[in-house]
Structure formats: C-alpha cells, structure tokens
Amino acid sequence: MTATLEIPPKASERTSPAWIAARMNRLPATAAIWKLVVLLSLAGWFELYDLFFTGYIAPGLAKSHILATTTQKFFGFSGMGAFVAVTFAGLFVGTFFLGFLTDKYGRRFIFTYALLWYSAATAIMACQNTITGLFLCRFIAGVGVGVVIIAIDTYITELVPRRIRGRAFALNQAIMFCAVPIVAVLSWQLVPRAPLGMEGWRWVVLIGSAGAIFVWFIRRTVPESPFWLAQNGQGEAAGRIVTALEAKVEAQSGRPLPEPVLAPVAPRKIKASMAEVLTPPYRSRLFMLVLFNIFQVIGYYGFANWVPSLLLANGIEVTKSLAYSAVIAVAYPIGPLLGMTFADKVDRKWVIIATAVIVALVGSAFTQFRSAFPLIVCGVLISLANAILSYAYHAYQVEVFPTSIRGRAAGIAYSSSRLGAIMSGFLLAFCLREFGVVGAFGLITFCMVGVMVVIGVFGPSRRELESDSAGADA
C-alpha cells in the first residue's frame, strides 16, 4: 500500500494546489456543500429548459407556419431539423471555441455572464416572426448555453469532495431535469393556445429567459473555484474560501475535521494550453470522448428532442402527443435521484454502458406499440436511462482531465456532441420521413451501440483515473 504524506505545519503550504485538493477532499458532505451544488443546479435548470423546449414547441412553430415538421430535402432549412441544427451549432461554438474561457478567467465570472447572454437572446427570440430572426436568436442563445454547460460541470467537479462527486452530479442533473416535465406541461397547456393573444410557443420560450433573475444572487453566494484560484497563483484567495467552507462544514457536522493528506501521486504542473491537452494520456482520452459524444448525443436527443414528433408519427394526435410527452418527461428528474443510490459505488464507465443498453433495447420495443400505455411505459424507461446516462457522463468527461485544462479539454470533447446534434436533426427528420418510427429508433440504437463500444473498449476506469495525475489533481 502506498503511504500517504502528512501535511506539514506550514500555513503557507496549505494554499498550494495539492493542499487545496487535500483539504477539500477530506470534507464531509454537509448542507454547506450541498447548498453550492443546488444553487449551481438551479441556474443550470434553465440550460435544460432551453435544450428541451426545442422539441416541445415544434408543433407550435409548425402551427404558426414558421417551420415545418419535416422537409423534402435532407438539408431543408425550413423544417424542425434546421431549428435543432441551429441550436446545436450555437452550442458547438460555445463549447469548442469558448470553453477555454473558464480556464482563463475563472468559473464564476464566465458562468454568470454566459447565463445573462443566453437569457437576453432567448427573450428576443420569443418576439421573432421570421425564420431568419428565429434562427439567429437561437444560434446566439446556443452559444451562451454552451459556455454555461462547461462552466457548471467544471464548477461542481471542483467544489465538492471527490468521494461524493457522483452523488453531486446526480443531484445536479435531478434538479436540472425538473425543467423537462415543466417545459412539457407548459407546452401541453400553452402551445395549442394563445394566452392574452400571444401564441403559446412564445410564452414557453419567454419563461426560459428568466434565468437572468438568479445570476446576481448566485454570484454573491457561490465562491470561485478554489482549485482554479490555486492553479492561477491566487493561493491566498483559495485558502480563504476553503477556510470559510471548512468552518461551516465543521460547525454543521459537529465534530473536528480530519487532517488532510496528500494524494499518493502528486499532480504535475500543467499549463493551460492546447498543447497540454494533446499530450498523453489526455490526447487519447480526448479522442475517445469526441467519438463518445457524437454517438451519445444522436441517441440521447434523438429521443428527447423528438418525443412529440415520434408520437405523432405513431398515430397520436397533437394534443395527446404533448400530454403523453409531459407524462414521459416526469421520469427525467427521477432518473438521477435513482442514480444517487449508486453514483459513487459503481464505476461511471459501466453506468454509461448499462444505460446505453437499456435505451437500445427499450427503443426497439417502442416502435412496436400504438396504444398509450405501452408507449408511455417505454418512453419513461428510455427517459430514466437517458437521465442516468447524462449525470454519469457529465461527471466522467470532466474528471478525466486536470484542473488547469479541464474547461478547454471538456469543452472540445463536449463540442463534438454539438456537431453530432447538428446532424441529428437532419438525420432524425430523414429517417422519420423515409422509414417512420422504426427508422428513427434504428438510428438511435446504432448510436447507443457506438457508445457501448467506445466507452467499453477505450474509456478509463475509476481505478485508472485515481492512479494518475488527473485524479490526484482534484
């Protein structure tokens, strides 16, 4: 067994990156820790609201004659596929080109202003009457959401002890996924109507822009990542944040904190640069995650963004399809809550593989039914599996990289899913038009098999991560 190193009694050394990690990782999971996760998750709630209303407002956009559900051309830019593509094009720009901002300027600063950016663009989108205006605002909002996604994942990774990170991400996703049944119910009630003379889909979009209300409250309450501060020469500021958190946690737990110990493997100093991202072992992990994200996003959003349309294709009329979609959506926040029971006990690699298997198998069954009950049961099971998959890979793809390159590397990896999502809209529309629901789920199943192969063969296990410098870093 490798011996651990006892912390020396020098206060100045307690603010180095290695000691900040040691001090944070020994903290018990008290209300002070969970409060930080909850606050970040409440802000992230609007991120998921935005991503999921893309599919739920589709019948309203078609009813308004702004967009069509499908088009005759594969790359038809007047249909729902193009709207989905524009959404994820913005997300790609935000994650690929701007993910590094969280590494350069800090998690909190970028997180708050990206949320403001998204909220403003979404509010303006609700007022658009043309395809051009709709797509432009959607793209701009997508850029903001892309940056928020990376900021939240890196933020949570660095604000909670490593041993409860799985549960933290499960709680994060459970809170964020509460947006899905809410947007589904709002769409069910509002999209077919025009309250106060304004089309219902516009109300659904406008509600999503309310995230700006939470920005300044969260900015005052949630501290900057102490890991980021320590890595960027602000050890004293990092030390003050950790000291304050230690005092709260100790008071809440009612017992003295254990002495922090250094990880057996000391983290090596890594510059926040693209060159470092492309050095072993991070290069192979990045390429693995790029492939994984392309597959998972088509399989994941192939169902999540197309539930109403898939039900319509199965012969369910518009109002009922939105009602059934609302019932199915209730499963999304339940999935991560179930995941909390095993989040830090089961290797996230195998959680990802298992949920991909469930989506593939149940998706095949979905195509065989036409009545309400079995369709809803299959939809709920797929949603549960998708939600558990989501919390697992959000934690997995940031913890495989060290703090100094975490935002940049995770941003590049996540941006590949946005490219996949751009194509997913056109691919799903094509498969749905040419081959019906069977063709659409054939594509989803193929992508989930891809997830199993990529993660199963090339994904590092928990033991591998704990034994290298990325694991020691945070």
N, C-alpha and C positions, 0 to 999 in steps of 0.2 A: 504494500500500500504506500502511495506517495505521501510524504509528510507535508503538512501544511505549515505555513510560516506565521508565527505570532506577530501581531502588529507591534512595532516599536513605540515607545512612549514619546514620540516626537510629534507635536501637534501639526507642524508644517507638512509632514509627510502624509497626514491624514486627508489631504486635499488633492493628492495626485490621482490620475485616472484609475490606477489599480486599487487604491484605498477607497476611493468613492464607490467603486464597484463592490468592494468587500463590505463596506458599511451599509450600502443599500440592500445587498443580497441577504443580510442576516436579519432584516426587519420582519417582524410578524405581520400577518395580514389583518390589520385593524381597520376601523372606519376611516382613518385618515388616508390610507392607501386606496381603499375602495372609492372614496369620495372623488379622488383625482380621476379614476377610471370612469366613473359615472358622468362627471362633468364633460370630459372629452367625448364620451359616447353620446351625450345629449346634443352636442354640436354636430357630431357625425351623423346623427339621426337625419339631418337634412340632406346629407350626401346620399343616403339610401333612398330617401323620399324622392329625390331628383332622379336617380337611376331607374327607379321602378315606375314612376308616373309615365315614363316614356311609352311603355306598353299599354297602360291603363287609359290614357287619354286618346289612344289611337282611334277608337270608334267615334269620339267627338271631333277629331280632326277630319275624319272621313265625312262625318255628317255635315261639317261646315264647308265641305268641298275645298279644303285647303290641301289635303293629301288623300291619296287612295291607299287602300289596304295592300294591294299588290299592283304591279305594273307588267306590261307586256314584255319590256326589255329587262335583261338581267340587272343592268346598272340604271334602272329607271329612277330619275331624280324627282319624281312627283309622288312617290309612294312612301309607305311606312318604313321600308328598308332604308331609304335615304335618310330619313329622320333619325333612325337608330345609328346609321353610319356617321352622321354629322356629330351626334352626341359623343360617340367614342373617338372621333377624330380630335375633338377638343380635349378629351381625357388623355389621348396619346401625347398631345403637345404638352399638357400639364405634367404628366408623369415622366416622359422621356427627356424633354428639353429643360424643364424647370424643377425636377426632383432634387437637383443638387442644391437648390436654394436653402433647403432646410439644413444641409450640412454647412453652408457658408454663413447664413445669417441667424440660425437658431430655429428651434422647433416652434416656439411660441409666437414669434414675430410673423413668420410665414403662415402659420396656421390661421391666425386671426385675420390677416389681410386677404388671404385667399378665400376665406369664408365670406367676407364682405364683398369681394369681387363677384363670387358666384351669386349671392343674394341679389345684387343690383341687376346683373344680366338676366336673371330669371324673372324678376319683376317686370322688366322691359319686354321680355318675350311674351308675357301674358297679354300684351297690348297689340301684338302683330296680327296683320290680316293677309300677308303675302308669304309665299314660300321663301322668298329671299330674306325677308326680315325674320321669319321664324327660324330658318337655318342659321343665320348669322348670330342671333342671340343665343341659340342653342349651343353653337360652337364656343362662343365666348364663355358661357356658363360652364361648359365642359372643361375648359382649361382650368378654371378655378376649382372645380370638384377634383380634378386630377391631382392638383397640388395638395388639397386637403387630405385626400386618401393617403398619400405618402407621409404627410406630417403626423396624422393620427397614429398610424402603425408604428412609426419610429418613436413617437412620443410615449405611447403606452409601454413599448418594449423597455424604455429607459426610466420609467417612473415606478415600476413595480419590481419586487424581488424575482429573480429568475425562477424559483421553485413554484410560484403561483402565476407565472406568465400565461400558461394555458387557460386557467380559470379567468384571468383578467381579460383575455381576448374573447373568451366565450361570453362573459358578461357584456363586454363592449358590443359584440355582434347581436346579443339578445336585445339590448336597448336600441341599437340602430335598426334592427329588423322589425321593431314595433312600428316603424314607418310603413312597412309593407301592407299590413291589414288596414292601417289608417288610410293610406292612399287608395287602397282597393275599395273601402267603404265609401270614401268621399267620391271616388269616380262613379261608383254604382249609383249614388244618390244625386250627384251633380251633373255628370256628363250627359245623360239623356234630357236634362232640363236647362233652363236659362234663368236662374235666380236673379231678381232685380234687373232683368233684361240683358244680362251678360251671359254668354254661352258658358255652360258648366265646365268645360275643359279649362277655360281661362281661370276660373276660381281655383281649380285644383293646382294649377301652376303657380298662381299668386300666393297661395298658402305656403308653398315651398320656399318662397323668398324670405320668410320670417326668421331665417337663421341669423340674420344680422342683429336681431334683438339680443341674442345671447353672447355676442362677441366680446363686448367690453366687460361683462360680468365674469366670463371665463378668463379673460386676460388678467383681471385683478386677482383671481382666486388660484389659478393653476400656475405654478412656477416654471421657469425654464428648465430644460433637462439638465440635471447636474452632470451627467456624463458628457453632454455636449460642451458645457462650460469648462469642465476639467480638461477635455481634449483640446480646447482652444485657448489655453493659457489663462483661464479665469478660475483658478483653483479656489481662491478665497470666496468668490461668489458661490461656487458649487458647494463649498464647505458650509457656508451659512444656510443654504437651502436644506442640505442633508441634516445639519444640526437641529434646525427647526422641526423637520419631519421626525427625527429621532425622538425629540422631546414629546411631540404629540403621540407618537406610537407608544412610547414608554408609559405615558400617563394613561392611555386607553387600555393597554394590556395589563397594567397594574403590577408589572414585575420588571426588574432591570434587564436591559438588552444584553445578549451575549457579546463577547468580544468579537470583532470582525477578524476574519482570517483571509489571507491572500489565496487566490486560486493556485492550484499546483503548477499550472502553466502560466507564466507571466505574459500578458499581452504585449506584442511587439508594437512599436510606434509606427503608425501607418499614416501617410499623408492623404489628405482628402483630394485625390486626383483620379482621373480616369485611368491613368497608367497603373495605379494600385488595384483598381477594380479588375484589371485584366491580368493580374499575377496569380499564380497558383496559391491556394486551392480555389480562390474566389472566381477565377475565369470559368472553370468547368461548372461551378455552381450557378453562375450567371446564365450560361448557355442552357443548362438543364431547366432553369426556371423560365427562360424565354419560351422554350418548347412547351413546358407545362402550362404556362399562362395562355398560350394560343389555343391549346386544346380545351382547357377548363372553361374559358370564357364563352366559347361557342356552345359547349354543353350546358353551362350554367344559365347564361342569358337566353340561350335558345329556347328554354322553357320559361324562365322568369319574365322575360320581356314580351313573350308571345302567348301567355295563358289565355287572354280573352280571344285572340285570333285563332288559336288552336281549338278552343271550344266551339267557336263559330264554325270552323271547318268540320267539326264533328256533328254539326246539325243543331247546335244550341243557339237560340235566337239572342240578340244583342243584350237585352236587359237581364236575361237569365245567365248569360255568359259572364257578365260583370258581377252578378250575385254569387255565382259559383266561384269566381276568381277571388272574391272577398273572403269566402269561407276557406279556400285553399291557402290564402295569404296569412291566415291566423297561425299557420304552422311555422312561419319563419322565425318569430322570436322564441318559440318553444324549442326549436332545434338546438340553439346554443345553450339554453338552460339545461337541456338534457346532457349536452356536451360537458357542462361544468362538473358533472359527476365523475368523469374520467379524463378530463382535459390534461391534467398533469400526471396521470398514471399510465396512459397509453401513448406511445411514440406517435407524434403528429404525422410522421410519414405513413404509418399504417392506418390512421384515421382517414387521411386523404384517399388512400387506395380503397378502403372499405366503402366509403360514401360514394365513390365513383361507380363501384359495382352495383350498389343499390339503385342509383339513378338510371344506369343502363338497363337493368332488369325490369324495374317498375315502369320505366318509359315505354318499353316494348309492350307491356300489358295495357298501358293507357290507350294504345292505338286500337285495341280490340273491343272497347266498350263504347256504347252510345247513350246509356241511361245515366242519370245524375249521380246516384250513389257511388258506383264503382269509379266513375270519372273523378269525383271529389276525393275518394279514398286514395286513388293513385296520385292525384295532384298533391295531396297532403304529404304522402310518403316521399315524393320527389322533393317537395319543398323542405321537409325536415332534413333530408340527406344533403341538399344543397346548402342549407344554413349551417350545418355542422362542418361541411367541407369548407365553407367560407371562413369560419373562425380559425380552423386548423391551418389553412394555407396563408392567411394574413399573418399569423404568428410565425409560421415556418419560414416565409420568404424574407423576413427582416432579421431573424435571429441567426441566419447562416452567414451574415456579414458583420464586421466590427463597427463600432460607433462612428468612426471618422469617415467611412464610406457608405454607411447604412442607407442614408437618404438617396444618394446617387445610384448605388447598385440596385436597391429595391425599386427605385423609380424606373430604371431601364428595364428590369425584369417585368414590372407591372405594366409598363407601356406596351410591351408585346401583346398583352391581353387586350389592350385597346385596339391594336391593329387587327387582332382576331375578331374583336367585336364589330369593327367597321365592316368586315366581310360577313359577319354572322347575319346581319340584317338582310343583305342581298341573298346569301345562301339559303336562309330560312324561308324568305319570300319565294325564291325559286323552287325549293323543294316542296313547299306548301302548295304552290300553284300547279306544279307538274306531277307531283306524286302524292299529294294530300298529306294527312297527318302521319301516315306510315313513313313517308319520305322524310318528313321533318324530324321524326324521332329516330330514323335511321342515321341521320347526320349527328344527332345528339349522342346516340350510342357509340358511334365510331369515335367521337371526340373523347368520351369518357374512357374508352379502351386505351386511347392515347395517353390519358392521364395516368392510368394504372401502369403502363409500360415505362413511361418516363420517370415517374417517382419511384416505382418499384425497383428499377434497374440502376438508375443514376442518382437518386436522391440520398443525401447523407442521413444517417440515423441519429437519434439523440445521443448515443454513446460517442459517435464520431464528432459531433458538434461540441460536446463537453470536453473532449480531449485536445481541441485545437485552440488557437489564439482568439478566434471569434467568440468561442464560449467563455474563455477567460475574461474577455473584454467587458462583457455585460451579462 
